[in-house]
Each structure stands twice: as C-alpha cells, then as structure tokens.
Amino acid sequence: MMEKYVCPCGYVYDPAEGDPENGIAPGTAWEDVPEDWVCPICGLGKDAFDAE
C-alpha cells in the first residue's frame, strides 16, 4: 500500500485516489506527482505535505 501525504490544512493525498480533478490519475505515487502540483484546498506545494 502506498503512503498517504497530509497537508497542514488537513487535505490528504491518497495515491489510490489521486486528484483527478487536477490532472492526477488514481494510482499516482507521491513521487510521480508533478512538483508544481498544489493542494486543491489551500494551494500549498508538495513541500508542505508530511507522510502520514
């Protein structure tokens, strides 16, 4: 199972679900999410997320 990543705002990036509304297909590992992707809730970048 792939690790989930949590934004300080509470949004959880779950690789199994991805973020299809923002171009991230389900099954996309965190490492494969583009560096310019941002939290769909608050807009913070990947560097603000912590592994769950």
PDB file as gemmi writes it, atoms N, CA and C in Angstrom:
CRYST1    1.000    1.000    1.000  90.00  90.00  90.00 P 1                      
ATOM      1  N   MET A   1       0.831  -1.197   0.000  1.00  0.00           N  
ATOM      2  CA  MET A   1       0.000   0.000   0.000  1.00  0.00           C  
ATOM      3  C   MET A   1       0.871   1.255   0.000  1.00  0.00           C  
ATOM      4  N   MET A   2       0.470   2.219  -0.810  1.00  0.00           N  
ATOM      5  CA  MET A   2       1.247   3.449  -0.907  1.00  0.00           C  
ATOM      6  C   MET A   2       0.923   4.389   0.252  1.00  0.00           C  
ATOM      7  N   GLU A   3       1.939   5.132   0.650  1.00  0.00           N  
ATOM      8  CA  GLU A   3       1.812   6.059   1.765  1.00  0.00           C  
ATOM      9  C   GLU A   3       0.953   7.266   1.380  1.00  0.00           C  
ATOM     10  N   LYS A   4       0.181   7.754   2.337  1.00  0.00           N  
ATOM     11  CA  LYS A   4      -0.620   8.959   2.130  1.00  0.00           C  
ATOM     12  C   LYS A   4       0.173  10.158   2.627  1.00  0.00           C  
ATOM     13  N   TYR A   5      -0.143  11.323   2.077  1.00  0.00           N  
ATOM     14  CA  TYR A   5       0.534  12.557   2.467  1.00  0.00           C  
ATOM     15  C   TYR A   5      -0.501  13.578   2.889  1.00  0.00           C  
ATOM     16  N   VAL A   6      -0.187  14.295   3.985  1.00  0.00           N  
ATOM     17  CA  VAL A   6      -1.154  15.204   4.588  1.00  0.00           C  
ATOM     18  C   VAL A   6      -0.648  16.642   4.524  1.00  0.00           C  
ATOM     19  N   CYS A   7      -1.538  17.527   4.077  1.00  0.00           N  
ATOM     20  CA  CYS A   7      -1.257  18.956   4.038  1.00  0.00           C  
ATOM     21  C   CYS A   7      -1.571  19.554   5.413  1.00  0.00           C  
ATOM     22  N   PRO A   8      -0.883  20.634   5.803  1.00  0.00           N  
ATOM     23  CA  PRO A   8      -1.221  21.280   7.083  1.00  0.00           C  
ATOM     24  C   PRO A   8      -2.695  21.682   7.189  1.00  0.00           C  
ATOM     25  N   CYS A   9      -3.374  21.901   6.060  1.00  0.00           N  
ATOM     26  CA  CYS A   9      -4.786  22.298   6.109  1.00  0.00           C  
ATOM     27  C   CYS A   9      -5.710  21.114   6.386  1.00  0.00           C  
ATOM     28  N   GLY A  10      -5.162  19.897   6.318  1.00  0.00           N  
ATOM     29  CA  GLY A  10      -5.966  18.715   6.603  1.00  0.00           C  
ATOM     30  C   GLY A  10      -6.273  17.866   5.372  1.00  0.00           C  
ATOM     31  N   TYR A  11      -5.994  18.387   4.172  1.00  0.00           N  
ATOM     32  CA  TYR A  11      -6.210  17.603   2.951  1.00  0.00           C  
ATOM     33  C   TYR A  11      -5.254  16.419   2.940  1.00  0.00           C  
ATOM     34  N   VAL A  12      -5.762  15.249   2.576  1.00  0.00           N  
ATOM     35  CA  VAL A  12      -4.934  14.046   2.497  1.00  0.00           C  
ATOM     36  C   VAL A  12      -4.808  13.630   1.040  1.00  0.00           C  
ATOM     37  N   TYR A  13      -3.560  13.540   0.556  1.00  0.00           N  
ATOM     38  CA  TYR A  13      -3.336  12.989  -0.779  1.00  0.00           C  
ATOM     39  C   TYR A  13      -3.213  11.484  -0.639  1.00  0.00           C  
ATOM     40  N   ASP A  14      -4.165  10.766  -1.211  1.00  0.00           N  
ATOM     41  CA  ASP A  14      -4.167   9.303  -1.193  1.00  0.00           C  
ATOM     42  C   ASP A  14      -3.811   8.843  -2.599  1.00  0.00           C  
ATOM     43  N   PRO A  15      -2.637   8.208  -2.775  1.00  0.00           N  
ATOM     44  CA  PRO A  15      -2.233   7.777  -4.113  1.00  0.00           C  
ATOM     45  C   PRO A  15      -3.255   6.884  -4.807  1.00  0.00           C  
ATOM     46  N   ALA A  16      -4.020   6.110  -4.038  1.00  0.00           N  
ATOM     47  CA  ALA A  16      -5.024   5.237  -4.640  1.00  0.00           C  
ATOM     48  C   ALA A  16      -6.129   6.053  -5.318  1.00  0.00           C  
ATOM     49  N   GLU A  17      -6.398   7.237  -4.777  1.00  0.00           N  
ATOM     50  CA  GLU A  17      -7.443   8.098  -5.325  1.00  0.00           C  
ATOM     51  C   GLU A  17      -6.906   9.159  -6.267  1.00  0.00           C  
ATOM     52  N   GLY A  18      -5.646   9.563  -6.077  1.00  0.00           N  
ATOM     53  CA  GLY A  18      -5.073  10.634  -6.885  1.00  0.00           C  
ATOM     54  C   GLY A  18      -5.825  11.939  -6.660  1.00  0.00           C  
ATOM     55  N   ASP A  19      -5.793  12.797  -7.664  1.00  0.00           N  
ATOM     56  CA  ASP A  19      -6.522  14.069  -7.641  1.00  0.00           C  
ATOM     57  C   ASP A  19      -7.001  14.328  -9.067  1.00  0.00           C  
ATOM     58  N   PRO A  20      -7.950  13.482  -9.536  1.00  0.00           N  
ATOM     59  CA  PRO A  20      -8.354  13.534 -10.946  1.00  0.00           C  
ATOM     60  C   PRO A  20      -8.874  14.899 -11.397  1.00  0.00           C  
ATOM     61  N   GLU A  21      -9.477  15.649 -10.486  1.00  0.00           N  
ATOM     62  CA  GLU A  21      -9.987  16.975 -10.859  1.00  0.00           C  
ATOM     63  C   GLU A  21      -8.857  17.925 -11.242  1.00  0.00           C  
ATOM     64  N   ASN A  22      -7.638  17.617 -10.788  1.00  0.00           N  
ATOM     65  CA  ASN A  22      -6.483  18.460 -11.069  1.00  0.00           C  
ATOM     66  C   ASN A  22      -5.410  17.722 -11.871  1.00  0.00           C  
ATOM     67  N   GLY A  23      -5.831  16.687 -12.608  1.00  0.00           N  
ATOM     68  CA  GLY A  23      -4.932  16.021 -13.545  1.00  0.00           C  
ATOM     69  C   GLY A  23      -4.049  14.932 -12.982  1.00  0.00           C  
ATOM     70  N   ILE A  24      -4.307  14.501 -11.735  1.00  0.00           N  
ATOM     71  CA  ILE A  24      -3.506  13.428 -11.133  1.00  0.00           C  
ATOM     72  C   ILE A  24      -4.364  12.162 -11.106  1.00  0.00           C  
ATOM     73  N   ALA A  25      -3.997  11.199 -11.937  1.00  0.00           N  
ATOM     74  CA  ALA A  25      -4.796   9.980 -12.077  1.00  0.00           C  
ATOM     75  C   ALA A  25      -4.724   9.119 -10.823  1.00  0.00           C  
ATOM     76  N   PRO A  26      -5.808   8.372 -10.523  1.00  0.00           N  
ATOM     77  CA  PRO A  26      -5.751   7.402  -9.423  1.00  0.00           C  
ATOM     78  C   PRO A  26      -4.580   6.442  -9.640  1.00  0.00           C  
ATOM     79  N   GLY A  27      -3.912   6.093  -8.555  1.00  0.00           N  
ATOM     80  CA  GLY A  27      -2.772   5.197  -8.643  1.00  0.00           C  
ATOM     81  C   GLY A  27      -1.453   5.918  -8.827  1.00  0.00           C  
ATOM     82  N   THR A  28      -1.460   7.261  -8.813  1.00  0.00           N  
ATOM     83  CA  THR A  28      -0.230   8.044  -8.988  1.00  0.00           C  
ATOM     84  C   THR A  28       0.506   8.159  -7.661  1.00  0.00           C  
ATOM     85  N   ALA A  29       1.711   7.590  -7.611  1.00  0.00           N  
ATOM     86  CA  ALA A  29       2.526   7.662  -6.394  1.00  0.00           C  
ATOM     87  C   ALA A  29       2.935   9.110  -6.131  1.00  0.00           C  
ATOM     88  N   TRP A  30       3.154   9.434  -4.873  1.00  0.00           N  
ATOM     89  CA  TRP A  30       3.543  10.786  -4.474  1.00  0.00           C  
ATOM     90  C   TRP A  30       4.763  11.265  -5.256  1.00  0.00           C  
ATOM     91  N   GLU A  31       5.727  10.361  -5.441  1.00  0.00           N  
ATOM     92  CA  GLU A  31       6.954  10.707  -6.145  1.00  0.00           C  
ATOM     93  C   GLU A  31       6.683  11.103  -7.598  1.00  0.00           C  
ATOM     94  N   ASP A  32       5.564  10.618  -8.154  1.00  0.00           N  
ATOM     95  CA  ASP A  32       5.225  10.883  -9.552  1.00  0.00           C  
ATOM     96  C   ASP A  32       4.289  12.080  -9.729  1.00  0.00           C  
ATOM     97  N   VAL A  33       3.843  12.666  -8.618  1.00  0.00           N  
ATOM     98  CA  VAL A  33       3.011  13.870  -8.704  1.00  0.00           C  
ATOM     99  C   VAL A  33       3.940  15.018  -9.114  1.00  0.00           C  
ATOM    100  N   PRO A  34       3.563  15.798 -10.123  1.00  0.00           N  
ATOM    101  CA  PRO A  34       4.443  16.892 -10.573  1.00  0.00           C  
ATOM    102  C   PRO A  34       4.789  17.860  -9.452  1.00  0.00           C  
ATOM    103  N   GLU A  35       6.004  18.399  -9.510  1.00  0.00           N  
ATOM    104  CA  GLU A  35       6.473  19.314  -8.466  1.00  0.00           C  
ATOM    105  C   GLU A  35       5.651  20.594  -8.405  1.00  0.00           C  
ATOM    106  N   ASP A  36       4.962  20.949  -9.492  1.00  0.00           N  
ATOM    107  CA  ASP A  36       4.182  22.190  -9.489  1.00  0.00           C  
ATOM    108  C   ASP A  36       2.726  21.971  -9.059  1.00  0.00           C  
ATOM    109  N   TRP A  37       2.395  20.727  -8.686  1.00  0.00           N  
ATOM    110  CA  TRP A  37       1.047  20.446  -8.179  1.00  0.00           C  
ATOM    111  C   TRP A  37       0.901  21.127  -6.824  1.00  0.00           C  
ATOM    112  N   VAL A  38      -0.300  21.617  -6.535  1.00  0.00           N  
ATOM    113  CA  VAL A  38      -0.559  22.248  -5.233  1.00  0.00           C  
ATOM    114  C   VAL A  38      -1.801  21.638  -4.593  1.00  0.00           C  
ATOM    115  N   CYS A  39      -1.909  21.784  -3.299  1.00  0.00           N  
ATOM    116  CA  CYS A  39      -3.078  21.308  -2.560  1.00  0.00           C  
ATOM    117  C   CYS A  39      -4.336  21.919  -3.161  1.00  0.00           C  
ATOM    118  N   PRO A  40      -5.329  21.079  -3.506  1.00  0.00           N  
ATOM    119  CA  PRO A  40      -6.551  21.609  -4.111  1.00  0.00           C  
ATOM    120  C   PRO A  40      -7.411  22.419  -3.142  1.00  0.00           C  
ATOM    121  N   ILE A  41      -7.107  22.363  -1.859  1.00  0.00           N  
ATOM    122  CA  ILE A  41      -7.889  23.115  -0.876  1.00  0.00           C  
ATOM    123  C   ILE A  41      -7.228  24.460  -0.550  1.00  0.00           C  
ATOM    124  N   CYS A  42      -5.934  24.433  -0.211  1.00  0.00           N  
ATOM    125  CA  CYS A  42      -5.304  25.670   0.268  1.00  0.00           C  
ATOM    126  C   CYS A  42      -4.208  26.212  -0.648  1.00  0.00           C  
ATOM    127  N   GLY A  43      -3.750  25.407  -1.624  1.00  0.00           N  
ATOM    128  CA  GLY A  43      -2.762  25.907  -2.576  1.00  0.00           C  
ATOM    129  C   GLY A  43      -1.313  25.755  -2.170  1.00  0.00           C  
ATOM    130  N   LEU A  44      -1.039  25.090  -1.038  1.00  0.00           N  
ATOM    131  CA  LEU A  44       0.351  24.859  -0.658  1.00  0.00           C  
ATOM    132  C   LEU A  44       0.990  23.837  -1.578  1.00  0.00           C  
ATOM    133  N   GLY A  45       2.302  23.917  -1.725  1.00  0.00           N  
ATOM    134  CA  GLY A  45       3.028  22.996  -2.581  1.00  0.00           C  
ATOM    135  C   GLY A  45       3.346  21.676  -1.905  1.00  0.00           C  
ATOM    136  N   LYS A  46       3.910  20.754  -2.702  1.00  0.00           N  
ATOM    137  CA  LYS A  46       4.238  19.416  -2.203  1.00  0.00           C  
ATOM    138  C   LYS A  46       5.161  19.447  -0.984  1.00  0.00           C  
ATOM    139  N   ASP A  47       6.028  20.461  -0.910  1.00  0.00           N  
ATOM    140  CA  ASP A  47       6.995  20.503   0.189  1.00  0.00           C  
ATOM    141  C   ASP A  47       6.340  20.761   1.543  1.00  0.00           C  
ATOM    142  N   ALA A  48       5.071  21.181   1.542  1.00  0.00           N  
ATOM    143  CA  ALA A  48       4.368  21.428   2.808  1.00  0.00           C  
ATOM    144  C   ALA A  48       3.719  20.166   3.372  1.00  0.00           C  
ATOM    145  N   PHE A  49       3.636  19.116   2.556  1.00  0.00           N  
ATOM    146  CA  PHE A  49       2.969  17.881   2.977  1.00  0.00           C  
ATOM    147  C   PHE A  49       3.890  17.000   3.799  1.00  0.00           C  
ATOM    148  N   ASP A  50       3.292  16.241   4.715  1.00  0.00           N  
ATOM    149  CA  ASP A  50       4.036  15.264   5.518  1.00  0.00           C  
ATOM    150  C   ASP A  50       3.467  13.880   5.275  1.00  0.00           C  
ATOM    151  N   ALA A  51       4.343  12.878   5.290  1.00  0.00           N  
ATOM    152  CA  ALA A  51       3.888  11.497   5.157  1.00  0.00           C  
ATOM    153  C   ALA A  51       3.039  11.151   6.366  1.00  0.00           C  
ATOM    154  N   GLU A  52       1.975  10.398   6.120  1.00  0.00           N  
ATOM    155  CA  GLU A  52       1.067  10.008   7.205  1.00  0.00           C  
ATOM    156  C   GLU A  52       1.551   8.746   7.857  1.00  0.00           C  
TER     157      GLU A  52                                                      
END                                                                             
